[in-house]
Amino acid sequence: MPDWLVFLLRSSGLFIITLFLVRLIGKRQTARLTFFDLVTGVTIAAIAAAISINLVANPVNGLIALAVWTIFPALIYVLSMKYKAVRDIVQGKETILINHGKVLEDKLLEARFTPEDLLSQLRRKNAFNVADVEFAVMEPTGELSVLLKKDKQPATPKTLGMEVGQESVPQTVMLDGVVMDEPLAAMGLNRGWLHTELEKAGVAPENVFIAQVDSVGQLYLDLFDDTLQAPKPKTKELVHATLKKCQADCELFALAAKNHKAKDMYESSSRILAEAVRDLKPLLKR
């Protein structure tokens, strides 16, 4: 058998075996790899490459080494899920580098961090001023987690005392020009509603790349032709404007009414609509 064919068959077989063994270890995000994960992956790759190009005299010994470097990490991962002590040994512990605004020099030395490394990592977290940082923790993956001081944190609706409506996952009702009936049915809608909304927007179905419906029934469109501007949904704005108009009309009718019962009815309706507008404002005005 030619040497090139031997290498081809051996490499193909090792590729399949390595793929199976890597899947056996388990999936982990690349950004969450610890030093132990990195060493394990490099070692498995090196052993597989050595066997593939015949650097190992006895392929059986190479396969045994490959099995050891696969099974042992898999067992360690299982143990680390059950026991924190094993997790601390394998993955390491987080290290606090900044505590209450003060840089801990001894912890920097322990983490093998220079002041330049710390400043660089802080800048990546948009913290250009050390004085703005309340806490900074180096995770076992080497990533730095930063908590800014309260007066330096970005404003949120909660800090501003604003109420916001609850949002649910948007449903994709068209993809690549194809209508998807199941997401439509999940929203309590049908193709007739979709075609009506597309007609309102002046868009042909075949021109739609992606169409999504949000929790309040607004249709968002992305078209195949990027030079065309898809109309922005106005459902929430229209509902808010309609409610405000109805409230204003009731106030006018109350002022113009000469009958006391009619006047009271319009005033009561105006108050009810005002409360509805106030309660729905967080949902409709965003």
Backbone bond lengths (Angstrom), bond angles and torsions (degrees), N, CA, C in turn:
res aa  C-N    CA-C-N  psi(-1)  N-CA   C-N-CA  omega(-1)  CA-C   N-CA-C  phi
1 M - - - 1.465 - - 1.536 109.20 -
2 P 1.340 119.46 131.18 1.474 121.73 -179.40 1.526 111.34 -60.05
3 D 1.349 114.49 149.65 1.465 119.32 -179.13 1.525 112.32 -60.71
4 W 1.350 116.10 -38.93 1.466 118.46 -177.42 1.523 111.61 -63.86
5 L 1.362 114.82 -33.21 1.457 118.42 179.46 1.533 110.55 -72.20
6 V 1.352 115.70 -36.37 1.466 119.97 177.46 1.530 110.14 -62.50
7 F 1.359 115.71 -46.55 1.455 119.65 178.05 1.523 111.80 -61.28
8 L 1.348 115.51 -39.47 1.462 119.16 -179.07 1.523 111.20 -64.61
9 L 1.330 116.91 -46.78 1.462 120.50 -179.39 1.523 111.29 -66.39
10 R 1.348 115.94 -41.46 1.463 119.26 -179.54 1.529 110.95 -65.54
11 S 1.325 116.32 -43.81 1.468 120.09 -179.47 1.524 110.99 -65.65
12 S 1.339 116.44 -40.04 1.467 119.65 179.39 1.522 110.78 -64.25
13 G 1.348 115.59 -44.80 1.458 119.24 178.97 1.515 112.20 -63.06
14 L 1.342 117.04 -41.96 1.462 120.86 179.19 1.523 111.71 -67.48
15 F 1.332 116.10 -33.79 1.466 119.15 177.18 1.529 110.15 -60.95
16 I 1.340 115.51 -45.48 1.470 119.52 -179.50 1.526 110.56 -66.53
17 I 1.334 116.87 -43.06 1.463 120.65 -179.54 1.532 110.58 -63.60
18 T 1.345 116.78 -45.71 1.464 120.74 -179.32 1.524 111.13 -63.55
19 L 1.333 116.14 -40.03 1.462 119.65 178.18 1.524 110.63 -60.82
20 F 1.328 116.34 -43.10 1.471 120.69 178.72 1.530 110.91 -64.61
21 L 1.345 116.48 -42.33 1.459 120.00 -178.00 1.530 111.56 -67.80
22 V 1.329 116.50 -39.09 1.465 119.83 178.55 1.518 110.40 -64.52
23 R 1.338 116.20 -39.91 1.462 119.75 176.97 1.520 110.90 -65.35
24 L 1.336 115.86 -30.45 1.463 120.07 178.85 1.525 110.85 -66.73
25 I 1.329 116.38 -36.95 1.463 119.79 179.38 1.514 110.70 -63.63
26 G 1.331 116.39 -39.87 1.461 120.10 179.11 1.514 111.09 119.77
27 K 1.337 114.74 163.40 1.458 121.50 -178.45 1.523 109.59 -91.68
28 R 1.331 114.48 136.46 1.461 120.86 173.70 1.517 107.42 -141.76
29 Q 1.312 116.34 142.27 1.448 120.39 177.70 1.524 109.81 -66.60
30 T 1.347 115.30 141.60 1.452 119.81 -178.70 1.521 111.48 -58.05
31 A 1.331 116.74 -39.06 1.466 120.59 -178.60 1.520 112.16 -67.87
32 R 1.333 118.03 -17.35 1.460 121.13 -177.07 1.529 111.99 -103.29
33 L 1.326 117.94 9.73 1.454 120.56 -179.79 1.527 110.15 -68.05
34 T 1.320 115.90 131.73 1.454 120.83 174.37 1.527 108.31 -90.73
35 F 1.339 115.74 174.46 1.459 119.57 178.92 1.531 110.55 -61.16
36 F 1.323 116.87 -37.20 1.468 120.66 177.86 1.524 110.78 -62.42
37 D 1.344 117.09 -42.34 1.470 120.61 177.65 1.524 110.73 -61.31
38 L 1.327 115.98 -41.79 1.462 120.51 -178.65 1.523 111.29 -64.50
39 V 1.329 116.45 -45.79 1.461 120.57 179.56 1.525 110.70 -62.19
40 T 1.339 116.40 -42.90 1.470 120.59 179.18 1.522 111.20 -60.86
41 G 1.329 116.29 -46.62 1.462 119.83 -178.70 1.516 112.36 -64.05
42 V 1.343 117.22 -43.00 1.467 120.72 -179.90 1.528 110.55 -65.50
43 T 1.332 116.62 -40.67 1.469 120.19 -179.40 1.528 111.16 -64.79
44 I 1.322 117.29 -45.05 1.468 120.77 178.67 1.528 109.96 -60.44
45 A 1.330 116.43 -43.61 1.466 120.08 179.62 1.522 110.89 -63.99
46 A 1.346 117.38 -40.99 1.465 120.44 -179.23 1.523 111.44 -66.14
47 I 1.344 117.33 -42.33 1.472 120.58 179.13 1.527 110.11 -64.24
48 A 1.328 116.77 -44.89 1.468 120.24 -179.65 1.523 110.63 -62.48
49 A 1.333 118.10 -40.73 1.463 121.10 179.46 1.520 110.82 -66.80
50 A 1.348 116.59 -40.58 1.464 119.95 179.56 1.529 111.49 -63.08
51 I 1.332 116.67 -41.87 1.470 119.55 178.14 1.523 109.88 -67.21
52 S 1.324 116.54 -38.83 1.465 121.27 -175.71 1.518 112.05 -62.81
53 I 1.338 117.75 -40.82 1.473 120.46 -177.54 1.532 111.90 -98.83
54 N 1.346 115.26 16.67 1.465 121.96 171.34 1.536 113.10 67.00
55 L 1.342 117.25 32.99 1.458 120.39 174.34 1.523 111.52 -80.67
56 V 1.334 116.86 -15.53 1.467 121.71 178.18 1.521 107.71 -98.80
57 A 1.335 115.44 122.31 1.466 119.59 -175.43 1.514 112.20 -58.88
58 N 1.308 116.62 -46.71 1.463 121.19 179.65 1.526 108.41 -110.70
59 P 1.345 118.14 109.41 1.477 120.19 -178.34 1.520 113.42 -58.72
60 V 1.331 116.79 -27.90 1.467 119.54 179.61 1.525 110.44 -62.83
61 N 1.344 116.63 -42.13 1.462 120.08 178.12 1.529 110.84 -62.04
62 G 1.333 115.41 -38.33 1.454 119.39 177.82 1.516 112.06 -64.34
63 L 1.340 116.17 -40.74 1.469 119.82 178.66 1.530 111.26 -66.77
64 I 1.340 115.50 -35.35 1.478 118.69 176.61 1.525 109.78 -63.48
65 A 1.344 116.71 -45.67 1.467 119.96 178.65 1.527 110.87 -61.65
66 L 1.326 115.83 -39.55 1.465 120.13 178.86 1.523 110.75 -63.40
67 A 1.348 116.33 -40.96 1.462 120.58 179.29 1.529 110.94 -65.89
68 V 1.352 116.30 -40.47 1.471 120.14 -179.93 1.533 110.22 -62.42
69 W 1.347 116.85 -44.77 1.463 120.96 -177.21 1.526 112.12 -74.83
70 T 1.313 116.75 -6.58 1.458 120.26 175.96 1.529 110.83 -101.30
71 I 1.335 115.83 -47.61 1.464 120.16 -175.76 1.522 111.79 -69.71
72 F 1.335 117.54 -41.91 1.459 119.99 -178.83 1.529 112.15 -62.56
73 P 1.351 119.52 -49.44 1.472 118.04 176.11 1.524 113.11 -59.78
74 A 1.351 117.16 -36.86 1.462 119.38 178.79 1.524 110.57 -62.93
75 L 1.347 116.73 -42.12 1.464 120.27 177.67 1.532 111.39 -65.93
76 I 1.331 116.16 -39.35 1.467 119.86 179.48 1.519 110.42 -64.06
77 Y 1.356 117.40 -39.70 1.457 120.52 178.31 1.529 111.12 -62.81
78 V 1.337 116.39 -39.68 1.464 120.04 178.55 1.527 109.97 -64.39
79 L 1.339 116.44 -44.58 1.466 120.30 179.59 1.525 111.47 -65.34
80 S 1.340 116.02 -37.19 1.462 119.08 -178.70 1.522 111.98 -67.70
81 M 1.335 116.86 -26.96 1.465 119.93 176.76 1.525 111.17 -71.32
82 K 1.334 117.07 -25.91 1.461 120.87 -176.92 1.526 112.57 -96.60
83 Y 1.332 117.27 -31.20 1.465 120.03 -172.73 1.527 110.10 -125.51
84 K 1.326 115.99 125.47 1.464 120.91 -178.72 1.523 111.24 -66.98
85 A 1.328 117.41 -33.76 1.457 119.96 -179.90 1.518 111.23 -60.23
86 V 1.333 115.78 -40.83 1.473 119.32 178.11 1.525 109.98 -67.28
87 R 1.335 116.72 -38.89 1.469 120.87 177.90 1.519 111.31 -60.02
88 D 1.342 115.24 -42.75 1.460 119.26 -178.59 1.522 111.59 -64.78
89 I 1.352 116.58 -34.74 1.465 120.40 -179.61 1.522 110.51 -73.81
90 V 1.329 116.90 -45.14 1.460 121.30 -174.26 1.522 112.06 -78.75
91 Q 1.330 116.40 -48.77 1.458 120.31 -174.12 1.516 113.45 -93.92
92 G 1.337 116.34 -22.24 1.446 119.51 -176.70 1.519 111.31 87.31
93 K 1.340 116.10 174.83 1.462 122.09 -179.49 1.520 109.59 -113.27
94 E 1.330 114.22 158.01 1.462 118.20 174.21 1.526 109.12 -71.84
95 T 1.319 115.40 152.25 1.458 121.66 -178.58 1.519 109.36 -125.35
96 I 1.340 117.24 125.00 1.466 121.89 179.21 1.523 108.22 -81.77
97 L 1.337 116.53 117.56 1.460 121.62 -178.92 1.528 112.27 -98.20
98 I 1.339 116.32 -30.61 1.461 120.54 176.70 1.524 107.32 -130.18
99 N 1.321 116.65 125.61 1.460 121.67 -177.91 1.526 109.14 -126.79
100 H 1.340 116.17 118.83 1.465 121.60 -178.35 1.531 111.47 52.98
101 G 1.335 114.90 41.43 1.463 120.07 175.79 1.511 115.30 83.30
102 K 1.333 118.65 -2.82 1.461 121.93 -178.03 1.526 110.06 -106.79
103 V 1.325 116.15 128.37 1.464 121.53 177.97 1.525 109.20 -75.25
104 L 1.329 117.00 127.95 1.468 122.62 -178.94 1.529 108.53 -94.19
105 E 1.326 116.28 100.53 1.464 120.62 -174.43 1.529 112.31 -63.41
106 D 1.344 117.02 -37.88 1.457 119.43 -179.71 1.525 111.28 -65.77
107 K 1.339 116.65 -34.22 1.463 120.19 177.75 1.534 111.05 -72.15
108 L 1.327 116.44 -33.44 1.470 119.80 174.72 1.520 110.31 -61.20
109 L 1.343 115.68 -43.81 1.465 120.05 179.23 1.517 110.63 -64.46
110 E 1.325 116.11 -40.28 1.470 120.85 178.88 1.528 111.34 -63.41
111 A 1.324 117.15 -37.10 1.462 121.34 -178.96 1.523 112.63 -86.00
112 R 1.351 117.21 1.70 1.467 122.57 -177.25 1.520 110.09 59.68
113 F 1.321 116.67 41.13 1.459 122.85 -179.86 1.515 109.36 -107.85
114 T 1.310 117.05 129.77 1.457 120.99 171.50 1.524 108.10 -87.84
115 P 1.335 118.61 161.36 1.470 119.17 176.07 1.523 112.53 -55.97
116 E 1.348 116.42 -36.10 1.464 119.98 178.16 1.525 111.36 -64.72
117 D 1.339 116.44 -38.68 1.472 119.80 177.25 1.528 110.39 -62.08
118 L 1.324 115.96 -43.46 1.461 120.04 -179.27 1.521 110.95 -62.67
119 L 1.334 116.93 -46.95 1.466 120.18 -179.30 1.527 111.20 -63.53
120 S 1.335 115.80 -38.11 1.470 119.56 178.74 1.520 111.15 -63.87
121 Q 1.338 116.67 -44.78 1.463 120.52 179.36 1.529 111.51 -65.42
122 L 1.333 116.74 -36.95 1.465 120.12 178.00 1.528 110.71 -65.18
123 R 1.333 117.06 -40.51 1.463 120.05 179.05 1.515 111.56 -63.10
124 R 1.332 116.27 -34.10 1.469 119.67 177.21 1.521 111.82 -64.63
125 K 1.322 116.17 -23.78 1.462 121.87 177.66 1.533 111.17 -97.31
126 N 1.343 116.08 16.36 1.467 122.19 179.46 1.526 112.41 62.09
127 A 1.325 116.14 29.02 1.468 121.14 175.08 1.524 107.32 -112.44
128 F 1.341 116.38 89.12 1.451 120.83 -175.76 1.533 112.09 -85.67
129 N 1.304 116.72 -13.51 1.459 121.04 -179.42 1.526 108.64 -118.94
130 V 1.334 116.33 119.21 1.462 120.55 -178.85 1.528 110.64 -60.53
131 A 1.319 117.09 -30.46 1.463 121.10 -178.46 1.530 111.85 -66.26
132 D 1.335 117.51 -17.69 1.463 120.69 179.78 1.526 112.84 -84.45
133 V 1.329 117.70 -7.84 1.467 122.14 -172.33 1.521 110.49 -95.77
134 E 1.317 116.42 127.36 1.465 121.63 175.65 1.522 110.62 -87.34
135 F 1.346 115.83 -51.00 1.467 121.30 178.28 1.523 109.24 -135.25
136 A 1.331 116.23 146.87 1.461 122.64 171.32 1.521 107.48 -139.90
137 V 1.308 116.01 123.80 1.464 121.42 -175.64 1.518 109.11 -123.58
138 M 1.328 117.70 129.27 1.451 121.34 173.85 1.526 108.82 -88.66
139 E 1.324 115.85 119.43 1.453 121.14 -178.65 1.529 110.53 -76.98
140 P 1.344 117.83 164.08 1.470 120.21 178.14 1.523 113.38 -57.79
141 T 1.338 117.73 -23.81 1.462 121.30 178.76 1.520 112.36 -79.36
142 G 1.339 117.90 -6.39 1.451 121.39 -177.53 1.514 113.39 94.12
143 E 1.336 117.56 -5.45 1.459 121.10 179.84 1.528 109.85 -81.91
144 L 1.331 114.68 145.56 1.451 119.92 -179.23 1.524 110.22 -98.92
145 S 1.333 116.65 126.36 1.466 122.48 175.12 1.518 108.05 -102.35
146 V 1.333 115.68 130.71 1.464 121.02 -172.39 1.521 109.89 -123.64
147 L 1.343 115.70 133.69 1.462 122.52 172.48 1.517 107.94 -116.90
148 L 1.343 116.18 117.06 1.459 120.17 178.88 1.527 110.38 -76.92
149 K 1.331 115.22 159.86 1.456 119.47 174.64 1.525 109.50 -65.29
150 K 1.320 115.83 154.84 1.464 120.49 -171.97 1.521 112.72 -56.62
151 D 1.324 116.21 -39.94 1.470 118.03 -177.62 1.525 112.87 -77.10
152 K 1.333 117.25 -5.16 1.463 121.69 178.58 1.527 112.69 -109.19
153 Q 1.331 116.79 -4.31 1.462 120.08 -179.12 1.524 110.43 -76.41
154 P 1.345 117.09 147.26 1.468 119.86 178.61 1.526 110.75 -61.52
155 A 1.327 115.32 145.60 1.469 120.18 179.17 1.518 110.27 -70.06
156 T 1.329 115.56 141.52 1.460 122.69 176.34 1.524 108.26 -125.29
157 P 1.328 117.82 162.13 1.466 118.90 176.82 1.524 113.15 -53.54
158 K 1.328 117.22 -34.53 1.466 119.97 -179.40 1.525 111.04 -67.31
159 T 1.350 116.74 -45.57 1.463 119.12 -179.48 1.525 111.64 -66.88
160 L 1.326 116.70 -26.63 1.463 120.59 178.02 1.520 112.86 -86.89
161 G 1.344 116.26 -0.81 1.457 120.15 179.57 1.513 113.33 72.66
162 M 1.331 116.32 25.84 1.470 120.85 -179.47 1.522 110.29 -100.20
163 E 1.309 115.66 142.34 1.455 120.99 174.02 1.524 108.95 -95.45
164 V 1.307 115.62 137.38 1.462 120.51 178.71 1.521 108.91 -123.87
165 G 1.308 115.57 151.54 1.455 120.41 -179.76 1.516 111.99 -75.05
166 Q 1.302 115.08 156.89 1.455 120.70 178.79 1.517 109.43 -77.35
167 E 1.308 116.83 138.47 1.461 121.87 -176.70 1.519 109.28 -114.15
168 S 1.321 116.05 138.75 1.463 120.38 175.70 1.522 108.36 -111.62
169 V 1.313 116.11 172.01 1.470 120.99 -176.67 1.524 109.89 -69.59
170 P 1.350 118.37 127.38 1.469 119.83 176.49 1.534 110.57 -64.04
171 Q 1.304 114.95 148.98 1.460 120.93 179.14 1.534 109.40 -105.22
172 T 1.324 116.29 129.25 1.460 121.06 177.13 1.526 108.24 -83.19
173 V 1.338 116.15 113.59 1.467 120.65 -174.86 1.522 112.42 -103.34
174 M 1.337 116.96 -12.82 1.469 121.10 173.39 1.520 108.18 -142.37
175 L 1.310 115.78 136.70 1.454 121.18 179.75 1.520 108.33 -142.00
176 D 1.329 114.78 121.81 1.461 120.70 -179.76 1.525 111.60 57.52
177 G 1.335 115.73 36.53 1.452 121.04 177.02 1.513 115.46 82.54
178 V 1.347 117.28 0.67 1.470 121.61 -176.73 1.529 109.06 -106.06
179 V 1.336 116.37 129.29 1.465 121.45 179.08 1.525 109.15 -75.13
180 M 1.335 116.98 134.03 1.461 122.72 -179.38 1.529 107.90 -108.78
181 D 1.331 115.66 110.32 1.461 121.11 -172.40 1.525 112.95 -73.45
182 E 1.334 117.40 -34.44 1.473 119.57 -175.51 1.531 112.38 -64.60
183 P 1.366 119.41 -48.19 1.468 118.48 175.92 1.527 112.92 -62.57
184 L 1.343 116.97 -34.04 1.470 119.76 176.93 1.528 110.48 -61.67
185 A 1.344 115.40 -46.43 1.462 119.94 -179.82 1.524 111.09 -64.17
186 A 1.365 117.45 -34.86 1.464 120.78 179.24 1.528 111.67 -64.40
187 M 1.333 117.08 -27.66 1.462 121.62 177.71 1.516 112.14 -91.19
188 G 1.355 116.88 1.61 1.461 120.68 -177.95 1.519 112.67 74.06
189 L 1.350 116.29 27.84 1.459 121.58 -178.13 1.516 109.86 -118.83
190 N 1.338 116.04 175.44 1.458 120.94 178.99 1.521 109.71 -143.68
191 R 1.331 115.54 -179.77 1.458 120.24 -177.72 1.527 111.51 -65.95
192 G 1.321 116.51 -32.54 1.456 119.71 178.79 1.521 111.26 -60.41
193 W 1.347 116.58 -44.78 1.466 120.22 177.79 1.522 110.56 -61.67
194 L 1.345 116.40 -43.03 1.457 120.61 -178.05 1.531 111.03 -62.43
195 H 1.333 116.95 -46.70 1.465 119.96 -179.58 1.527 111.27 -64.82
196 T 1.335 117.10 -34.39 1.468 120.38 176.77 1.521 110.76 -64.10
197 E 1.335 116.79 -44.26 1.460 120.75 179.53 1.522 111.43 -65.76
198 L 1.340 116.68 -36.91 1.466 119.32 178.11 1.525 111.30 -67.28
199 E 1.336 115.75 -36.20 1.468 119.71 176.63 1.526 110.83 -65.21
200 K 1.345 116.66 -40.18 1.467 119.69 177.47 1.523 111.08 -61.28
201 A 1.331 115.48 -37.68 1.463 120.04 -178.79 1.521 111.82 -80.72
202 G 1.347 117.67 -10.44 1.455 121.04 -179.11 1.511 112.84 70.90
203 V 1.341 116.59 34.24 1.471 121.69 -177.23 1.520 108.72 -121.43
204 A 1.328 116.25 132.11 1.462 121.11 176.68 1.528 109.38 -79.53
205 P 1.336 118.90 142.60 1.474 121.05 -178.62 1.519 113.61 -55.56
206 E 1.344 116.88 -35.61 1.467 118.70 -177.70 1.529 112.70 -70.83
207 N 1.331 116.94 -12.21 1.473 120.29 178.62 1.524 112.71 -92.09
208 V 1.337 117.29 -2.72 1.469 120.91 -175.22 1.526 110.15 -91.47
209 F 1.331 115.43 123.53 1.465 120.16 175.63 1.532 110.14 -86.29
210 I 1.338 116.34 -52.54 1.467 121.91 177.92 1.518 108.40 -134.63
211 A 1.334 116.07 135.93 1.468 121.56 173.73 1.523 107.61 -132.22
212 Q 1.341 115.85 128.59 1.459 121.37 179.83 1.520 110.12 -127.51
213 V 1.340 114.90 146.89 1.462 121.41 177.15 1.523 107.62 -115.37
214 D 1.356 116.19 127.92 1.457 118.75 -179.49 1.521 110.85 -88.29
215 S 1.326 116.22 -173.66 1.467 121.19 -171.93 1.520 113.35 -67.37
216 V 1.341 117.88 -20.24 1.469 119.73 179.72 1.525 111.85 -104.59
217 G 1.332 116.78 11.07 1.457 120.36 174.43 1.515 115.33 87.64
218 Q 1.336 118.11 15.16 1.458 120.38 176.64 1.525 110.07 -82.46
219 L 1.318 115.52 139.53 1.461 121.80 -177.98 1.525 109.56 -101.36
220 Y 1.336 116.10 121.94 1.452 122.36 176.76 1.522 108.41 -106.01
221 L 1.345 115.90 133.62 1.463 120.51 -174.30 1.519 110.64 -121.67
222 D 1.332 115.57 141.36 1.455 122.62 168.75 1.523 106.45 -127.56
223 L 1.333 116.61 125.71 1.455 121.29 -172.25 1.524 111.51 -98.89
224 F 1.338 114.91 157.43 1.463 120.10 176.17 1.529 110.22 -61.76
225 D 1.319 116.32 -43.40 1.458 121.42 -178.84 1.526 109.05 -85.08
226 D 1.351 116.43 106.66 1.461 120.61 -176.49 1.525 112.68 -71.77
227 T 1.337 117.24 -12.19 1.465 119.02 177.55 1.521 111.32 -76.89
228 L 1.319 116.70 -18.64 1.461 120.72 178.43 1.523 109.85 -87.36
229 Q 1.302 116.28 140.09 1.466 121.55 179.61 1.526 109.46 -95.87
230 A 1.336 115.74 113.87 1.464 119.54 178.52 1.519 109.55 -70.49
231 P 1.318 118.54 134.78 1.467 120.78 -179.73 1.526 111.01 -63.26
232 K 1.331 115.85 139.57 1.460 120.28 178.73 1.522 109.65 -77.77
233 P 1.336 117.30 142.04 1.466 120.03 179.32 1.523 111.69 -64.84
234 K 1.325 115.88 139.84 1.467 121.41 -177.03 1.531 112.21 -123.20
235 T 1.322 117.31 12.57 1.462 119.89 -174.33 1.525 111.98 -57.74
236 K 1.329 116.91 -49.67 1.470 120.00 -177.10 1.536 111.28 -66.34
237 E 1.344 115.92 -41.05 1.465 118.89 178.68 1.522 111.76 -63.71
238 L 1.330 115.97 -39.11 1.467 119.76 179.66 1.529 111.52 -66.98
239 V 1.339 116.58 -40.67 1.464 120.21 178.61 1.523 109.95 -62.73
240 H 1.347 116.85 -44.53 1.458 120.96 179.85 1.529 110.86 -62.82
241 A 1.343 115.84 -44.31 1.468 119.42 -179.55 1.521 111.10 -65.53
242 T 1.343 117.66 -38.08 1.467 121.13 179.87 1.527 111.13 -65.26
243 L 1.349 116.22 -43.19 1.460 119.63 178.36 1.529 111.50 -63.20
244 K 1.331 116.63 -41.88 1.462 120.12 178.52 1.528 111.45 -63.38
245 K 1.340 115.56 -39.33 1.464 119.50 179.36 1.527 111.02 -65.92
246 C 1.337 115.84 -42.38 1.468 119.36 178.55 1.530 110.98 -61.96
247 Q 1.331 116.32 -39.94 1.466 119.42 178.29 1.527 110.72 -63.91
248 A 1.339 115.71 -43.86 1.465 119.68 179.41 1.531 111.12 -63.47
249 D 1.337 116.28 -39.88 1.466 119.64 178.84 1.528 111.09 -62.96
250 C 1.334 116.85 -41.88 1.470 120.10 179.04 1.523 111.28 -62.99
251 E 1.326 116.72 -38.38 1.462 119.67 177.70 1.531 111.29 -64.44
252 L 1.339 115.73 -41.42 1.478 119.57 178.22 1.523 111.20 -65.22
253 F 1.339 116.26 -43.51 1.464 119.83 179.24 1.532 110.86 -62.82
254 A 1.344 116.61 -37.99 1.472 120.69 178.96 1.530 111.02 -64.18
255 L 1.330 116.51 -38.57 1.460 120.23 178.84 1.533 111.73 -70.33
256 A 1.347 115.53 -34.03 1.469 119.37 -176.26 1.525 112.47 -86.28
257 A 1.339 118.13 -19.41 1.464 120.77 -175.48 1.524 111.35 -70.72
258 K 1.304 115.46 137.05 1.469 121.26 177.21 1.521 111.57 -100.44
259 N 1.325 115.28 -22.34 1.455 120.58 177.33 1.529 108.57 -80.27
260 H 1.351 115.50 127.37 1.463 119.44 -176.15 1.527 112.50 -62.48
261 K 1.323 117.05 -39.28 1.470 119.65 -179.91 1.528 110.75 -65.02
262 A 1.336 115.35 -43.25 1.470 119.12 178.87 1.526 110.33 -64.55
263 K 1.337 115.86 -40.69 1.466 120.04 179.48 1.525 110.79 -61.46
264 D 1.336 116.71 -45.28 1.473 120.26 178.68 1.524 111.40 -63.02
265 M 1.349 115.63 -39.01 1.466 119.75 -179.12 1.532 110.47 -63.51
266 Y 1.352 117.33 -45.46 1.454 120.59 -179.52 1.533 111.28 -66.92
267 E 1.331 117.34 -38.52 1.458 119.93 178.29 1.525 111.34 -65.35
268 S 1.333 115.18 -41.36 1.472 119.27 177.46 1.526 111.21 -63.48
269 S 1.345 115.98 -42.95 1.471 120.34 178.89 1.518 110.65 -63.41
270 S 1.342 116.94 -38.67 1.466 120.69 179.49 1.527 110.73 -63.58
271 R 1.357 116.67 -41.72 1.471 119.87 179.30 1.523 110.87 -65.13
272 I 1.326 116.00 -40.98 1.477 119.82 179.74 1.526 110.47 -63.41
273 L 1.334 116.62 -43.82 1.456 120.18 179.12 1.525 111.52 -66.36
274 A 1.350 116.88 -36.05 1.466 120.10 177.45 1.527 110.78 -62.81
275 E 1.334 116.86 -41.26 1.464 120.71 177.32 1.532 110.93 -65.33
276 A 1.338 115.73 -39.50 1.463 119.62 179.31 1.526 110.77 -64.49
277 V 1.341 116.29 -42.74 1.467 120.19 178.21 1.519 110.75 -62.29
278 R 1.334 117.02 -42.30 1.459 120.88 179.78 1.527 111.36 -64.84
279 D 1.320 117.14 -43.08 1.464 120.53 -178.00 1.525 112.04 -70.43
280 L 1.337 117.17 -34.07 1.463 120.82 -176.53 1.521 113.15 -89.52
281 K 1.329 117.19 -8.47 1.463 120.04 -176.81 1.526 113.23 -57.77
282 P 1.367 120.13 -42.45 1.463 118.70 178.66 1.528 113.00 -59.62
283 L 1.322 116.44 -30.56 1.461 120.16 -178.43 1.527 111.65 -84.28
284 L 1.305 116.88 -36.86 1.476 120.24 -172.42 1.511 113.17 -90.95
285 K 1.324 118.29 -26.50 1.466 120.89 -177.01 1.517 109.73 -109.44
286 R 1.338 116.77 77.16 1.459 121.13 177.15 1.504 109.47 -136.45
